[in-house]
Amino acid sequence: MEAKPFLKWVGGKRKLIPQLEAKFPKFVKSKEFTYVEPFLGGGAMFFYLISKYKLKKAYLNDLNDKLIDTYPFSLFNFFYSVN
């Protein structure tokens, strides 16, 4: 199941994902890894990564605390619907 951002965000990385993915280190494609996102916004890169690769842990952050407060609910709904 593909996870997608639940909102659009100014400055989002969604359209850049193909170019960024081409520059991913090899370990991203071959084993579990920890993902750190200091500027989460709409979370396009995070949702792409959890859909396609093996994340061991993810540390998500943004200066907008109200935005960050929505993520636990959204992630619960995603993982609940997958299982």
C-alpha positions as CSV (number, residue, x, y, z in Angstrom):
1,M,0.0,0.0,0.0
2,E,1.4,3.4,-0.9
3,A,1.3,6.1,1.7
4,K,0.8,9.6,0.5
5,P,0.8,13.0,2.4
6,F,-2.6,13.9,3.7
7,L,-2.2,17.5,2.9
8,K,-0.3,19.7,0.4
9,W,2.5,21.9,1.8
10,V,4.2,24.9,0.4
11,G,7.8,23.9,-0.4
12,G,6.9,20.2,-0.4
13,K,9.4,17.6,-1.9
14,R,6.8,15.5,-3.7
15,K,7.8,16.6,-7.2
16,L,11.5,16.3,-6.4
17,I,11.3,12.7,-5.2
18,P,12.6,11.1,-8.5
19,Q,15.6,13.4,-8.5
20,L,16.3,12.9,-4.8
21,E,15.9,9.1,-5.0
22,A,18.5,8.9,-7.6
23,K,21.0,10.4,-5.1
24,F,20.0,8.1,-2.1
25,P,22.9,6.3,-0.5
26,K,23.0,2.6,-1.3
27,F,22.1,1.5,2.2
28,V,18.7,3.1,1.8
29,K,17.8,0.7,-0.9
30,S,19.4,-2.4,0.8
31,K,18.7,-2.4,4.5
32,E,16.8,-0.9,7.4
33,F,17.8,2.6,8.3
34,T,16.9,5.5,10.6
35,Y,15.3,8.6,8.9
36,V,15.6,12.1,10.3
37,E,13.4,14.8,8.8
38,P,13.9,18.3,10.4
39,F,11.5,20.0,8.0
40,L,8.5,17.6,7.7
41,G,5.9,19.9,6.3
42,G,3.4,17.7,4.4
43,G,5.7,14.7,4.8
44,A,6.0,13.7,1.1
45,M,9.4,12.2,1.5
46,F,8.6,10.4,4.7
47,F,5.4,8.9,3.3
48,Y,7.3,7.8,0.1
49,L,10.1,6.2,2.2
50,I,7.7,4.2,4.4
51,S,5.9,3.0,1.3
52,K,9.0,1.8,-0.5
53,Y,11.8,1.2,1.9
54,K,12.5,-0.3,5.3
55,L,12.6,2.3,8.0
56,K,13.9,1.2,11.4
57,K,13.0,4.5,13.0
58,A,11.9,7.9,11.9
59,Y,12.5,11.2,13.7
60,L,10.1,13.8,12.4
61,N,10.2,17.5,13.2
62,D,8.8,20.8,12.1
63,L,8.6,24.3,13.6
64,N,4.8,24.2,13.2
65,D,3.7,22.3,16.3
66,K,0.1,22.2,15.3
67,L,1.1,20.3,12.1
68,I,3.3,17.9,14.0
69,D,0.4,17.2,16.4
70,T,-1.6,15.8,13.5
71,Y,0.9,13.1,12.6
72,P,0.3,10.6,15.3
73,F,-3.3,10.3,14.3
74,S,-2.5,10.1,10.6
75,L,0.1,7.5,11.1
76,F,-2.1,5.4,13.3
77,N,-4.8,5.5,10.6
78,F,-2.3,4.5,7.9
79,F,-0.8,1.5,9.8
80,Y,-4.2,0.4,11.0
81,S,-5.5,0.3,7.4
82,V,-2.4,-1.6,6.2
83,N,-2.8,-4.3,8.9
